[in-house]
Amino acid sequence: MTDPNPHLPAQKIPGDYGPPFFGPIRDRFRYFYTEGEAHFFRARMEKYNSTVFRSNMPPGPFMARDPRVICLLDALSFRALFDNSRVEKRDVLDGTFVPSTSFTGRARACAYLDPSEPKHALLKGFFLDLVAKKHDKIVPLFRQSVAEKSGIERDEACHNLVFLAGFNAYGGMKTLFPALIKWVGGAGEALHRRLRAEIRAVFEPHGPITLTGLDRLVLTKSVVYEALRLDPPVPYQYGRAKCDFDIRSHDSSFEVKKGEMLFGYQPFATRDQRVFERADEFWAERFVGDGERLLEYIYWSNGPETEDPAIGNKQCPGKGMVVILCRLMLVEFFLRYDTFEVEVGRKMLGSDVKFKSLTMASD
C-alpha cells in the first residue's frame, strides 16, 4: 500500500505507563474488570485523540517482565507490524508474556520465531509445502474429517505440528466458524436467500464440490471476508522495533525507538472508519466488485489479504485454506438448509452461538 500522505506532522506518542508495578496492575484491573477490552482501548483513543498511544498490556507483574507497549489501533499504523525489516517477531506471539518451551517439547514453535532465524525458514517452508501438497484434498478432508502428518527432524516437526493443530486449527476454528455463523445468522433470511441461490446455482446437493466452483461464489466469498474483518480469530499482534523509525497514522507521524514493543488490536484496525464505510456493520457485499480493493486492509492472517504467506514473513501458512474452509462451511450449510436463526452469547474465546431454528432445504 502506498503512503497516502508522506508529509504528516511529527508528534510525540501520547500516553504513559504510570508508576512501576502499580501502573501495570491498575491497567490490568481496568482491562479485565472495570472497563473491558474494547472500552479500555476506545477510552484512551478518545482521551489522547490518537489511534497511537502508550499503555500497559496484561498480564503484567508476576507473569510478564515488561508490560509497556505502543498501541496501534488504525488501519495504517497497524501495518507497521508486518514490516519485518523494522519489526522483530521473536517470542512475541503471546505479547509481553513468553511461555516456557516445556509446553512445546523444549522446541520453539515456528510461531515464536523471527523470520531472520534460520529455523523459521525451514519450518515455515515445511508448512507451506505440506499445505501445497494437500491443496487438492482440502474439500475431501473437510467432508471426511481425515488428518495428515509429516516431519523434518522428527521430534521438532511433531511438536510443531501439534502446536499448529492446537493453536491454529482448533483455536482458530473454534472462534472462526462460530463467528461466521453468528454474522450470517444475524443478517437474516434476505441474505440467506441470496446465498443459497448463489450456492445452488453452482453446486448440487449431493454433487462434487470443487475449488473452481468455490471461486465462482462472489457473494459467499465477500461474506467470509466480512466475518474475518469484524471478528479476526487472533485479535492481537505484537512486534519489537529493530531500529528507530517512524509510524504513520491517518493524521500524524510518530517516532518509535529501538527495542520498544508494538501492539496492534486488530478489531479496531479493521473497523477503521477512515477506511471502511459503515465500519461496525456486517455488510455482506462489502468486498464484491470494486470492494475487492479493500482486501488489503484485512489483516486476520497476520498480513494483508492481498499478500501471500512466504518463508520470509509471519503470515499464516494456512491462510488460503482457512478462507476455503469458511466458504465450504457456507456451501455445505446452504445445500442442506434454507434459513436459520441463532442466539448469540459470549465466552472466553469468541462467540457462543446456538441454533434456535433450522429450515431444511426446500429444493
C-alpha positions in Angstrom: 0.0 0.0 0.0 1.3 3.4 -0.9 1.5 6.1 1.8 -1.5 8.4 1.2 0.3 11.3 2.9 4.1 11.1 3.4 4.4 14.6 4.9 2.4 14.2 8.1 3.2 16.3 11.2 5.5 14.6 13.7 4.0 14.1 17.1 5.2 12.7 20.4 3.5 9.4 21.2 0.8 10.3 23.8 0.1 8.2 26.9 2.1 6.9 29.9 2.7 3.7 31.8 2.1 5.0 35.3 4.4 4.2 38.3 6.4 0.9 38.1 4.4 -2.2 39.3 1.3 -0.2 40.3 0.7 1.2 36.8 0.5 -2.2 35.1 -1.5 -3.6 38.0 -4.0 -0.7 37.7 -4.3 -1.2 33.9 -4.7 -4.9 34.2 -7.6 -4.4 36.6 -9.2 -1.9 34.3 -8.7 -4.1 31.2 -10.3 -7.2 32.7 -12.8 -5.9 35.3 -13.9 -2.3 35.3 -13.6 -1.3 31.6 -13.4 -4.3 29.5 -11.2 -4.9 26.4 -12.9 -2.7 23.8 -13.7 0.2 26.2 -10.1 0.1 27.5 -8.7 1.0 24.1 -11.5 3.3 23.0 -11.4 5.4 26.1 -7.6 6.0 25.6 -8.1 6.8 21.9 -10.6 9.5 22.9 -8.5 10.7 25.8 -5.4 11.2 23.7 -7.3 12.0 20.5 -4.9 9.5 18.8 -5.0 5.9 17.5 -1.3 5.5 18.5 -0.5 5.8 22.2 1.4 4.2 25.1 -0.2 1.8 27.6 0.4 -1.3 29.6 -0.9 -4.6 28.4 -1.8 -7.6 30.6 -0.7 -9.9 32.1 1.9 -7.5 33.7 3.7 -8.1 37.1 4.4 -11.6 38.3 3.9 -13.1 34.7 5.5 -10.7 32.2 8.7 -8.8 32.8 7.8 -5.6 30.8 4.1 -4.8 30.0 4.8 -1.5 28.3 3.6 -1.3 24.7 2.8 1.3 22.0 -0.8 0.6 20.8 -1.6 0.8 17.1 -5.3 1.0 16.5 -5.9 2.2 13.0 -5.6 0.5 9.6 -2.4 2.5 8.6 -0.3 2.3 11.7 -1.2 -1.3 12.2 0.7 -2.2 9.0 4.0 -1.4 10.7 3.7 -4.8 12.4 4.2 -6.5 9.1 7.4 -4.8 8.2 10.0 -7.5 9.1 12.9 -5.2 8.2 12.0 -2.9 11.1 10.0 -5.1 13.5 11.2 -8.3 15.2 8.8 -11.2 15.8 11.0 -13.2 18.2 9.0 -14.6 21.1 6.1 -12.1 20.8 3.2 -14.5 19.8 1.7 -14.1 23.3 2.8 -10.4 23.6 4.7 -9.4 26.7 4.3 -13.0 28.1 6.7 -15.6 27.0 5.6 -19.2 27.8 8.1 -21.9 28.7 9.3 -24.2 25.9 8.3 -27.1 28.3 4.9 -26.8 26.6 6.4 -27.5 23.2 8.9 -30.2 23.9 11.7 -27.8 24.6 11.5 -26.6 21.0 10.5 -23.1 20.0 7.5 -23.5 17.7 7.6 -21.6 14.3 5.1 -19.1 15.5 7.6 -17.8 18.1 10.5 -17.4 15.6 11.5 -14.3 13.8 11.9 -14.6 10.0 15.6 -13.8 10.5 16.2 -17.0 12.5 17.4 -20.0 10.3 14.8 -22.4 11.8 12.0 -20.2 10.7 12.6 -20.7 7.0 12.9 -24.5 7.5 9.7 -24.8 9.5 7.6 -22.3 7.5 8.8 -23.9 4.3 7.7 -27.3 5.7 4.3 -26.0 6.5 3.8 -24.3 3.1 5.0 -27.4 1.3 2.6 -29.5 3.4 -0.3 -27.2 2.5 0.7 -27.1 -1.2 0.8 -30.9 -1.5 -2.6 -31.3 0.1 -4.4 -28.3 -1.5 -6.4 -30.6 -3.9 -7.6 -32.7 -0.9 -8.9 -29.8 1.2 -12.5 -30.5 0.3 -12.5 -34.3 0.8 -10.5 -33.8 4.1 -13.1 -31.4 5.3 -16.0 -33.7 4.4 -14.4 -36.9 5.7 -12.6 -35.5 8.8 -9.3 -37.1 7.8 -5.8 -35.8 9.2 -2.3 -36.0 7.8 1.2 -35.7 9.4 4.8 -35.3 8.2 8.2 -34.2 9.5 11.6 -32.5 9.2 13.5 -33.6 12.3 11.1 -36.0 13.7 10.7 -34.6 17.3 10.7 -30.9 16.3 8.4 -31.5 13.4 5.9 -33.4 15.6 5.9 -30.7 18.3 5.3 -28.0 15.6 2.5 -30.0 14.0 0.9 -30.4 17.4 1.2 -26.7 18.0 -0.1 -26.0 14.5 -3.1 -28.2 15.1 -3.8 -27.0 18.6 -3.3 -23.3 18.2 -4.0 -22.6 14.6 -6.6 -25.3 13.6 -8.5 -26.0 16.8 -8.1 -22.5 18.4 -8.8 -20.6 15.2 -11.7 -22.7 14.0 -13.3 -22.7 17.5 -13.6 -19.0 17.2 -13.8 -18.5 13.4 -16.7 -20.9 12.5 -19.0 -19.6 15.3 -18.2 -16.0 14.3 -19.1 -16.8 10.7 -22.4 -18.4 11.6 -23.1 -15.6 14.1 -22.8 -12.9 11.4 -24.6 -14.8 8.7 -27.4 -15.9 11.1 -27.9 -12.3 12.3 -28.1 -10.9 8.8 -31.5 -12.7 8.4 -33.4 -14.6 5.7 -32.8 -12.0 3.0 -29.1 -12.8 2.9 -29.8 -16.5 3.3 -32.0 -16.4 0.2 -29.2 -14.8 -1.8 -26.5 -17.1 -0.5 -28.5 -20.3 -1.2 -29.4 -19.1 -4.7 -25.7 -18.4 -5.5 -24.5 -21.7 -4.0 -27.2 -23.9 -5.5 -26.7 -22.4 -8.9 -23.1 -23.8 -8.9 -23.4 -27.0 -6.8 -26.0 -29.8 -6.5 -26.8 -31.1 -3.0 -25.0 -34.5 -3.4 -22.7 -33.5 -6.2 -18.9 -32.8 -6.1 -17.6 -29.5 -4.6 -14.6 -28.1 -6.4 -12.2 -25.2 -5.8 -13.1 -23.8 -9.2 -16.7 -23.8 -8.2 -16.0 -22.1 -4.8 -14.2 -19.3 -6.7 -17.4 -18.5 -8.6 -19.2 -17.7 -5.4 -18.7 -14.0 -5.3 -21.1 -13.1 -2.5 -20.1 -16.1 -0.4 -16.5 -15.1 -0.6 -17.4 -11.5 0.4 -19.4 -12.8 3.4 -16.4 -14.8 4.6 -14.0 -11.8 4.3 -16.6 -9.6 6.1 -16.7 -12.0 9.0 -12.9 -12.1 9.2 -12.9 -8.3 9.2 -15.3 -8.0 12.1 -14.1 -11.0 14.2 -10.5 -11.8 13.4 -9.7 -15.2 15.0 -6.4 -13.8 16.5 -7.2 -10.2 17.5 -3.7 -9.2 18.9 -0.4 -8.7 17.0 2.9 -7.8 18.6 6.4 -6.9 17.4 9.5 -5.3 18.8 11.2 -2.4 17.0 14.6 -3.4 15.5 15.6 0.2 15.0 14.4 3.8 15.3 11.7 4.5 12.7 8.5 6.5 12.1 5.0 5.1 12.3 2.2 6.9 10.4 -1.4 7.0 11.3 -4.0 8.9 9.2 -3.2 12.2 10.8 0.3 12.1 12.4 3.8 10.6 12.3 5.3 9.1 15.5 8.9 8.1 16.3 9.4 4.7 17.7 12.7 3.8 19.4 14.6 0.6 19.0 13.5 -2.1 21.5 10.0 -0.7 22.1 7.2 -3.2 21.9 4.4 -2.5 19.4 0.9 -3.9 19.9 -2.0 -3.9 17.4 -5.6 -4.6 18.4 -6.9 -5.8 15.1 -10.7 -5.4 15.7 -10.1 -1.7 15.8 -7.8 -1.6 12.8 -10.2 -3.5 10.6 -13.1 -1.3 11.7 -11.3 1.9 10.8 -13.9 4.5 9.9 -11.5 6.2 7.6 -11.2 3.1 5.5 -14.5 1.2 5.8 -17.9 2.7 5.3 -20.4 1.6 8.0 -17.3 0.0 9.6 -19.1 -1.5 12.6 -21.9 -3.1 10.5 -22.0 -6.5 8.8 -22.2 -5.6 5.1 -22.4 -8.8 3.0 -21.5 -7.2 -0.3 -18.6 -5.1 1.0 -15.9 -7.0 -1.0 -17.9 -7.5 -4.2 -16.7 -5.8 -7.4 -14.8 -2.6 -6.6 -14.9 -3.5 -3.0 -12.1 -6.0 -3.5 -9.7 -3.2 -3.3 -10.4 -3.1 0.4 -8.9 -6.5 0.9 -5.5 -5.0 1.5 -6.9 -3.8 4.9 -8.0 -7.3 6.0 -5.2 -8.5 8.4 -6.6 -11.6 10.1 -3.8 -13.8 8.7 -1.0 -11.6 10.2 -0.6 -9.8 6.9 -2.7 -8.0 4.3 -5.2 -10.3 2.5 -3.7 -9.3 -0.9 -0.3 -10.8 0.1 0.7 -14.5 0.4 2.5 -16.4 3.1 6.2 -16.9 2.5 9.2 -18.2 4.4 10.3 -14.5 4.8 7.2 -13.3 6.6 4.9 -14.2 9.5 1.7 -14.6 7.6 -0.3 -17.7 8.4 0.7 -20.6 6.2 -2.8 -21.9 6.1 -4.3 -18.5 5.0 -5.8 -19.8 1.8 -7.1 -23.0 3.4 -8.9 -21.0 6.1 -10.8 -18.9 3.6 -11.7 -22.0 1.5 -12.9 -23.9 4.6 -15.1 -20.9 5.6 -16.6 -20.8 2.1 -17.0 -24.6 2.2 -18.8 -24.3 5.5 -21.4 -22.0 4.0 -21.8 -24.2 0.9 -22.4 -27.3 2.9 -24.8 -25.4 5.2 -26.9 -23.9 2.5 -27.1 -27.0 0.4 -28.8 -28.6 3.4 -30.8 -25.7 4.8 -32.8 -22.7 3.5 -32.5 -20.4 6.5 -31.8 -20.5 10.3 -31.9 -18.4 13.4 -29.3 -18.2 16.1 -28.9 -17.0 19.7 -25.5 -15.4 20.3 -23.7 -15.1 23.6 -20.1 -14.5 24.8 -17.5 -16.9 26.0 -13.8 -16.5 27.0 -12.7 -17.0 23.4 -15.0 -15.8 20.7 -18.8 -16.2 20.5 -21.2 -18.7 21.9 -23.6 -19.5 19.1 -26.7 -21.6 19.5 -29.2 -22.5 16.7 -32.8 -21.6 17.6 -34.3 -22.9 14.3 -33.3 -24.6 11.1 -35.4 -24.8 7.9 -34.5 -27.8 5.7 -33.7 -27.1 2.1 -37.0 -27.0 0.1 -35.4 -27.7 -3.3 
